[in-house]
Amino acid sequence: MELIKLNSQSKLIKIFLIVILGSLALTISAKIKIPFYPVPMTMQTFVVIFLGISFGYKIGLATISLYLLEGIIGLPVFSNSPEKGVGLLYFTGPTMGYLIGFLSATYIASFVCTKDGLLKIFFKLVLAVSTIYLLGVIWLGTLIGWDKPILTLGVTPFLIAELFKILLLTVITKKIIKLRNFI
Protein backbone atom coordinates (compact mmCIF):
# COMPACT_ATOMS: atom_id res chain seq x y z
CA MET A 1 0.00 0.00 0.00
CA GLU A 2 2.85 2.38 0.84
CA LEU A 3 4.51 1.63 -2.49
CA ILE A 4 1.33 2.60 -4.38
CA LYS A 5 1.02 5.82 -2.37
CA LEU A 6 4.68 6.68 -2.99
CA ASN A 7 4.32 5.93 -6.71
CA SER A 8 1.22 8.15 -6.88
CA GLN A 9 2.99 11.03 -5.16
CA SER A 10 5.98 10.65 -7.47
CA LYS A 11 3.70 10.79 -10.51
CA LEU A 12 1.95 13.93 -9.21
CA ILE A 13 5.30 15.63 -8.61
CA LYS A 14 6.43 14.78 -12.14
CA ILE A 15 3.20 16.14 -13.63
CA PHE A 16 3.45 19.31 -11.55
CA LEU A 17 7.05 19.87 -12.69
CA ILE A 18 6.18 19.21 -16.34
CA VAL A 19 3.32 21.74 -16.21
CA ILE A 20 5.52 24.40 -14.58
CA LEU A 21 8.46 23.78 -16.94
CA GLY A 22 6.12 23.63 -19.95
CA SER A 23 4.64 27.01 -19.02
CA LEU A 24 8.14 28.40 -18.67
CA ALA A 25 9.13 26.95 -22.07
CA LEU A 26 6.04 28.54 -23.61
CA THR A 27 6.93 31.90 -22.08
CA ILE A 28 10.50 31.70 -23.36
CA SER A 29 9.25 30.64 -26.80
CA ALA A 30 7.02 33.72 -26.88
CA LYS A 31 9.89 36.09 -26.09
CA ILE A 32 12.47 34.80 -28.57
CA LYS A 33 11.84 36.20 -32.02
CA ILE A 34 13.59 34.61 -34.98
CA PRO A 35 14.04 36.92 -37.98
CA PHE A 36 11.80 35.51 -40.67
CA TYR A 37 10.25 37.11 -43.71
CA PRO A 38 7.72 38.82 -43.74
CA VAL A 39 7.27 38.83 -39.93
CA PRO A 40 9.49 37.53 -37.10
CA MET A 41 8.70 34.02 -35.94
CA THR A 42 8.26 32.91 -32.35
CA MET A 43 8.34 29.25 -31.40
CA GLN A 44 5.07 29.31 -29.43
CA THR A 45 3.11 27.08 -31.79
CA PHE A 46 6.04 24.66 -31.86
CA VAL A 47 5.99 24.38 -28.06
CA VAL A 48 2.18 24.11 -27.98
CA ILE A 49 2.21 21.19 -30.43
CA PHE A 50 5.28 19.66 -28.74
CA LEU A 51 3.41 19.61 -25.40
CA GLY A 52 0.44 17.82 -26.91
CA ILE A 53 2.58 15.23 -28.69
CA SER A 54 4.98 14.54 -25.85
CA PHE A 55 2.74 14.58 -22.77
CA GLY A 56 -0.81 14.05 -24.05
CA TYR A 57 -3.83 16.28 -23.83
CA LYS A 58 -4.31 16.31 -20.04
CA ILE A 59 -0.86 17.63 -19.19
CA GLY A 60 -0.78 19.70 -22.38
CA LEU A 61 -4.08 21.43 -21.55
CA ALA A 62 -3.01 21.96 -17.93
CA THR A 63 0.22 23.58 -19.13
CA ILE A 64 -1.49 25.87 -21.66
CA SER A 65 -4.14 26.79 -19.08
CA LEU A 66 -1.48 27.72 -16.54
CA TYR A 67 0.29 29.85 -19.18
CA LEU A 68 -2.95 31.66 -20.08
CA LEU A 69 -3.81 32.19 -16.41
CA GLU A 70 -0.35 33.63 -15.76
CA GLY A 71 -0.88 36.08 -18.60
CA ILE A 72 -4.41 37.01 -17.53
CA ILE A 73 -3.31 37.80 -13.97
CA GLY A 74 -0.64 40.14 -15.30
CA LEU A 75 2.61 38.21 -15.60
CA PRO A 76 4.40 39.28 -18.81
CA VAL A 77 4.36 35.85 -20.42
CA PHE A 78 2.77 36.71 -23.77
CA SER A 79 4.73 37.54 -26.89
CA ASN A 80 4.52 41.35 -26.85
CA SER A 81 4.07 41.91 -23.15
CA PRO A 82 4.87 44.03 -21.25
CA GLU A 83 5.63 46.36 -24.21
CA LYS A 84 2.02 46.27 -25.46
CA GLY A 85 0.31 45.68 -22.12
CA VAL A 86 -0.29 42.88 -19.64
CA GLY A 87 -3.13 41.08 -17.96
CA LEU A 88 -6.71 40.71 -19.04
CA LEU A 89 -6.55 43.83 -21.22
CA TYR A 90 -3.73 42.35 -23.31
CA PHE A 91 -5.33 38.89 -23.32
CA THR A 92 -8.63 40.19 -24.74
CA GLY A 93 -6.78 42.11 -27.47
CA PRO A 94 -6.17 41.01 -31.07
CA THR A 95 -4.29 37.82 -30.13
CA MET A 96 -6.90 36.28 -27.81
CA GLY A 97 -8.29 33.92 -30.44
CA TYR A 98 -4.82 32.61 -31.21
CA LEU A 99 -4.07 32.13 -27.51
CA ILE A 100 -7.35 30.21 -27.00
CA GLY A 101 -6.44 28.19 -30.09
CA PHE A 102 -3.40 26.89 -28.22
CA LEU A 103 -5.80 24.72 -26.20
CA SER A 104 -7.40 23.08 -29.24
CA ALA A 105 -4.04 22.63 -30.97
CA THR A 106 -2.53 20.87 -27.95
CA TYR A 107 -5.57 18.63 -27.69
CA ILE A 108 -5.49 17.61 -31.37
CA ALA A 109 -1.70 17.13 -31.38
CA SER A 110 -2.03 14.70 -28.48
CA PHE A 111 -3.68 12.18 -30.82
CA VAL A 112 -0.53 11.73 -32.89
CA CYS A 113 0.84 8.26 -32.20
CA THR A 114 3.88 6.20 -33.08
CA LYS A 115 1.84 4.00 -35.42
CA ASP A 116 1.12 7.01 -37.67
CA GLY A 117 3.18 7.41 -40.80
CA LEU A 118 4.93 10.70 -41.57
CA LEU A 119 2.16 11.89 -43.89
CA LYS A 120 -0.55 11.18 -41.31
CA ILE A 121 1.49 12.93 -38.60
CA PHE A 122 2.00 15.92 -40.91
CA PHE A 123 -1.74 16.27 -41.60
CA LYS A 124 -2.67 15.89 -37.93
CA LEU A 125 -0.21 18.64 -37.05
CA VAL A 126 -1.51 20.86 -39.86
CA LEU A 127 -5.02 20.36 -38.44
CA ALA A 128 -3.82 21.19 -34.94
CA VAL A 129 -2.08 24.42 -36.01
CA SER A 130 -5.01 25.34 -38.24
CA THR A 131 -7.28 25.54 -35.21
CA ILE A 132 -5.02 28.23 -33.75
CA TYR A 133 -5.40 30.31 -36.90
CA LEU A 134 -9.12 29.60 -37.28
CA LEU A 135 -9.91 30.80 -33.76
CA GLY A 136 -7.44 33.67 -34.17
CA VAL A 137 -9.05 34.90 -37.38
CA ILE A 138 -12.57 34.59 -35.95
CA TRP A 139 -11.59 36.69 -32.92
CA LEU A 140 -9.57 39.17 -34.99
CA GLY A 141 -12.46 39.67 -37.43
CA THR A 142 -14.89 40.16 -34.56
CA LEU A 143 -12.57 42.66 -32.93
CA ILE A 144 -11.39 44.79 -35.86
CA GLY A 145 -14.22 44.15 -38.34
CA TRP A 146 -14.70 41.80 -41.23
CA ASP A 147 -14.20 44.57 -43.77
CA LYS A 148 -10.43 44.44 -43.10
CA PRO A 149 -8.14 41.95 -44.88
CA ILE A 150 -8.24 39.48 -41.98
CA LEU A 151 -6.40 36.62 -43.72
CA THR A 152 -3.68 39.00 -44.95
CA LEU A 153 -3.19 40.33 -41.41
CA GLY A 154 -3.74 37.22 -39.32
CA VAL A 155 -2.63 34.19 -41.35
CA THR A 156 -0.64 34.76 -44.53
CA PRO A 157 2.47 36.32 -42.93
CA PHE A 158 2.90 33.26 -40.72
CA LEU A 159 2.37 30.40 -43.19
CA ILE A 160 6.01 29.78 -44.17
CA ALA A 161 7.15 29.78 -40.55
CA GLU A 162 4.33 27.41 -39.55
CA LEU A 163 5.17 25.04 -42.38
CA PHE A 164 8.79 24.97 -41.21
CA LYS A 165 7.74 24.19 -37.61
CA ILE A 166 5.25 21.52 -38.68
CA LEU A 167 7.82 19.81 -40.89
CA LEU A 168 10.37 19.83 -38.07
CA LEU A 169 7.84 18.39 -35.61
CA THR A 170 6.75 15.76 -38.14
CA VAL A 171 10.31 14.51 -38.44
CA ILE A 172 10.98 14.34 -34.69
CA THR A 173 7.53 13.22 -33.49
CA LYS A 174 8.43 9.55 -33.06
CA LYS A 175 11.28 10.57 -30.74
CA ILE A 176 9.39 13.12 -28.64
CA ILE A 177 6.33 10.93 -28.19
CA LYS A 178 8.53 8.71 -26.00
CA LEU A 179 8.45 11.44 -23.33
CA ARG A 180 5.01 10.13 -22.37
CA ASN A 181 6.80 7.18 -20.77
CA PHE A 182 8.49 9.59 -18.36
CA ILE A 183 5.26 10.02 -16.43
N, C-alpha and C positions, 0 to 999 in steps of 0.2 A: 504494500500500500504506500509506503514511504517513497519507494522508487517511482511509482506512478505520479505522486505529488511533486517530486523533485523534477521529473521529466516535464511535467506540465508547466512548472514555474520556469524552467529553462527555455521552453518553447515561447512562453509569453515574453520573456526578456529579449529573446532573439527578435520576435516580431516588433516589439517596442523599439529596439535599436534600429531595425530596418526602416521603420516608418520615420523615425527622427532623421536618420542618415539620408533617406530618400528625399525628404523635404529639404534638407540642406543641399543635396545634389541638384534638386530642381531650382532652388534659389541661385546657386552658383551658375547653373546653365542659363538662367535668365539674365544674369549680369555680364556674362562674357559674350561679346559680339564679334563675330567673325566677318571680316570684310567680304562681301558677296555682292554681285551685281544682280538686280538694281537696288536692293536694300540689304543691310547687314543681317546676318543670320545668327540667331541664338540656337542653342541646342535643347531648348525646352521640350519640343515635341519628341525629340530623340529620347530624352529621359522619361517622358510620360509613357511612351511605347515600351521602352526598356523595362520600366517598373511592371507593366502589365504582363509582358512576356516572362520576365524572370521570377516574379513572386506571386503571380495570379491576381485575380480581380479583388479579392478581399483586402490584401495588404496594399495593392496598388491604389484602390479607392480610398483606403484609410490614409495613405501617404498624400494623395492629391488633396483630400479633404483637409488634412492638417495644413498643407501649404496654402490653400485658399483661406482657411480660417486665420492663419498668421497674417496674411495680406489684409484681410477685412478688418482685423483689430488694429492695424496700423504699422505692423513691421514692414520694412522696405524690402519685401521679397520679390515683388513683381519686376518685370523687365525695365520699365522706365521710372521706377520709384527709387528714391524720393524726388527725383528731378521734376516729375510731372504729377506729384501728389502721392498720398498714401491713404490707406484705410478704405472704408466703404465708398467714399467719393471716387477714388481711383478705380476700385473694383467695378462700380456700376458705370464706368466710362466706356469708351469705344471697344475695349478689349474683353469686356465681360463675357460675351458669347464664346470667345475663343477659350477663355479660362474655364468656363463651365464645360466646354467640349473636351477638356483634358479628362474629365471623368468618364465620358462615353468612350474615348479613345483607349484609355487604360483597360476598361472593361472588355472591349472588343479584342484588343491585343492579347488579352489573357487566354483567349481560345486558340492561339497558335500552339501547335504541338509538334513533337519531334517526328511524328509520322507524316506530317505535311511535307510535300515537295517544295522546292524553292519557289515555283510559280504560285502555288497555293499560299505560301507564306507571304509572298509579295502582295498578292491581291487582298489578303486579310489585313495587312498593314496599311495598304492604300485605303481600304474601307475605314480603318480605325482613324487615320489622319484626316480623312474626308469629313468625319463627323465634327472634328474641331473646326474646320472651315465652314461647314454647313451652319453650325450654331453661331459661329462668329459672324457670318454674313447676315444671318437672320437678325441678330442683335444690332449689328452695325446699320443695316437698312432701317430698322425700327427707330434707331437713335438719330441718324443723320438724314433720313428720308430716302425713299426709293427712287427719287428722281436723280440721285447722284450715281456715278459709275461705281457701284458697290464692288463688283468683281474685279475691276481695275485697281481699286484701292485695297480691298481686303483679301484677295486670293492670288491674282496673277503675279505680283512681285515675289511671291514666296514659293512658287511651284518648282523652280530648279533646285532650290535648297532642300525642299521637302523630298524631292525625288532622290537626291543624293543621300539624305538620311535614311529613307526607306530602303534603298539599295544596300547601304551599309548594314542596317539591321537585318535585312533578309539574309545576308551572307553569314552573319554571326549568330543568328537566332538559335541554332542547334547547340551552340556552346553556352549561351546565356540562359537558356531554359533549364540547364542543369542546376542553376542557383536555387530552384525550388526545393531541391533535396537538402539544402542547408537548414531549412526550417524543421 
